[in-house]
Amino acid sequence: MDELVKQIAQRTGIGEDKARQAAETAISFFKSKFPSLGGHLDSLMQGSNSSEKTGSMTEKAEENLGGVFGKKSA
């Protein structure tokens, strides 16, 4: 979660407290719209010790969320 908060803060120029609120809001939104990703999002936000596991979860999340952002998976 800390990495996401840093990215939001850096890219938007808002403080880390507001960035954390934004991240939590976005995660809650995605969990409500895509319940099957809830556990994956929780794992990603808690940080995984296995980069391979995190990579595959990230790829799966990107694949499933592509339609939300108007992108189609290859």
N, C-alpha and C positions, 0 to 999 in steps of 0.2 A: 504494500500500500504506500509505503514511504516513497518508493521510486515513482509511482504514479503521481503522487502529490507534488513531488519536485518537478516533474515534467509539466504538469498543469501550471504550476507557479511560474516556471521559467518561460513557458510559451505564451502565457497570457499576461504576465507582469503583475498578477495579484499575489497577495500574501499567502503564506502556507496555510493559515487557518481557513481562509476562504477556499483555497485550492483543495483542502481536505473535505470541506463541505461539498464542493463540486464533484469530487471523486465519489464520495459516498452517495450522492444523489444519482450520479450516472450508474453506479453499480446497482443500486436499488431499482432503477428504471429497467436495466437490462435483465435483472433477476425476475421482475414482474412480467416482462414481455417474453422472456425465454427461460421458463422455469427449469428446463433440462440443463441449462448452463450454470445454474445456481451454485452447485458444488464445485464446478470448475473455476468459476469466478472467485469463490471463497479460497480455493487452493492457491490461485494466482496471487490473491491479495495477501495471503499469509506468508507467501514466499515458499518456494519448494527448494529442497536441497539438491534435486536432480534437474540439471538444465535440460536433459533430454525429455523428461516428463513435462517440464514447463513449456518447452518448445512445442511438443505435440499438443498440449492443451491450448496454447496460444494459437497454433495453426487451426485447430478445431473451432475456437471462438471466432477467429477471423473469417473462417469459412461460413459459419452460421450467421454471423452478423453482417456479412457482405451486402445482403439485400437491404439492410437498414440504411446503408450509406450509398445505395445505388450501384454497388459493385457486384459483378458476377465472378464466381470462382472459376478458375481455368479448368 
